[in-house]
Amino acid sequence: QVQLVESGGGLVQPGGSLRLSCAASGFTFSSYAMNWYRQAPGKAREVVATISSAGGSRNYANSVKGRFTISRDNAKNTMYLQMNSLKPEDTAVYYCNQRDYWGQGTQVTVSS
């Protein structure tokens, strides 16, 4: 059974940093591309960043380019999202995704 469990969210001031983690189980993690999505209140869910199965290819939404870094550790079955220079508009629930599977989400709130 595929499980994706996010952690690392919280409340941070503008300009601050957070590191999200996604622990995966129930499938061969190293064989799948993985994605981070987010959903802000009243808005559609949007893709934030994607990473290929081996980690060699990464893509970012324009809104986070240069501030967020996606990475993965296939030995630990874990994906990460390092978020720097956070802005209030980054406030959302962040979700880990693999094809049709989703985690429960972790709340990120950027506020002074």
C-alpha positions as CSV (number, residue, x, y, z in Angstrom):
1,Q,0.0,0.0,0.0
2,V,1.4,3.3,-1.1
3,Q,1.9,5.8,1.7
4,L,3.3,9.3,1.5
5,V,3.7,11.2,4.8
6,E,4.7,14.9,4.8
7,S,6.3,16.7,7.7
8,G,8.2,19.9,8.5
9,G,5.5,22.5,8.0
10,G,4.9,25.3,10.4
11,L,4.7,29.0,11.0
12,V,7.6,31.1,9.8
13,Q,8.2,34.8,9.3
14,P,8.6,36.3,5.8
15,G,12.2,35.8,4.6
16,G,12.5,32.6,6.7
17,S,13.1,29.0,5.7
18,L,11.5,25.6,6.2
19,R,12.4,22.2,5.0
20,L,9.6,19.8,4.2
21,S,10.1,16.0,4.0
22,C,8.0,13.3,2.4
23,A,8.5,9.8,3.6
24,A,7.4,7.2,1.1
25,S,6.6,3.5,1.4
26,G,4.7,0.8,-0.3
27,F,6.4,1.1,-3.7
28,T,9.9,1.2,-5.3
29,F,10.7,4.8,-4.5
30,S,13.7,5.1,-6.7
31,S,11.7,4.1,-9.8
32,Y,9.3,7.1,-9.7
33,A,9.4,10.8,-10.4
34,M,8.0,12.7,-7.4
35,N,6.2,16.0,-7.1
36,W,5.4,18.7,-4.5
37,Y,2.1,20.5,-4.9
38,R,0.5,23.2,-2.8
39,Q,-3.0,24.5,-2.3
40,A,-3.8,27.9,-0.8
41,P,-7.2,28.7,0.7
42,G,-9.7,29.3,-2.1
43,K,-7.2,28.4,-4.8
44,A,-6.6,25.4,-7.0
45,R,-3.9,22.9,-6.2
46,E,-0.7,23.8,-8.1
47,V,2.5,22.0,-8.8
48,V,5.5,23.5,-7.0
49,A,8.4,21.3,-8.0
50,T,9.1,18.0,-9.7
51,I,12.1,15.6,-9.5
52,S,13.0,12.7,-11.7
53,S,13.4,9.2,-10.3
54,A,17.2,9.5,-10.0
55,G,17.1,13.1,-9.1
56,G,18.9,14.4,-12.1
57,S,16.1,16.4,-13.5
58,R,14.2,19.0,-11.5
59,N,11.6,21.6,-12.5
60,Y,10.0,24.4,-10.6
61,A,7.0,26.7,-10.8
62,N,8.1,30.2,-11.8
63,S,6.8,31.5,-8.5
64,V,9.4,29.5,-6.5
65,K,12.3,29.4,-8.8
66,G,15.5,30.4,-7.1
67,R,14.0,30.1,-3.6
68,F,12.9,26.5,-3.4
69,T,15.0,23.4,-3.9
70,I,13.6,19.9,-4.4
71,S,15.8,16.9,-3.6
72,R,15.5,13.2,-2.8
73,D,17.4,10.5,-1.0
74,N,16.5,7.2,-2.6
75,A,18.4,5.2,0.1
76,K,16.0,6.7,2.7
77,N,12.8,6.7,0.5
78,T,12.4,10.4,1.2
79,M,11.9,13.5,-0.8
80,Y,12.6,17.1,0.5
81,L,11.6,20.6,-0.3
82,Q,14.0,23.3,1.0
83,M,12.1,26.6,1.0
84,N,14.1,29.8,1.5
85,S,13.1,33.5,1.4
86,L,9.5,32.6,2.1
87,K,6.8,35.0,1.3
88,P,3.2,35.3,2.6
89,E,2.0,34.1,-0.7
90,D,3.7,30.8,-0.1
91,T,1.2,30.1,2.6
92,A,-0.6,26.8,1.7
93,V,-1.0,23.2,2.4
94,Y,1.9,21.4,0.8
95,Y,1.4,17.9,-0.6
96,C,3.7,15.1,-1.7
97,N,2.6,13.3,-4.9
98,Q,3.5,10.3,-6.9
99,R,1.1,9.8,-9.9
100,D,-2.3,9.0,-8.3
101,Y,-1.1,9.0,-4.8
102,W,-1.1,11.9,-2.3
103,G,0.0,12.5,1.2
104,Q,-2.2,14.2,3.8
105,G,-0.4,17.5,3.5
106,T,1.5,19.8,5.8
107,Q,0.5,23.4,6.5
108,V,3.0,26.1,5.8
109,T,2.1,29.6,7.1
110,V,4.3,32.6,6.3
111,S,3.3,35.5,8.5
112,S,4.8,38.2,10.7
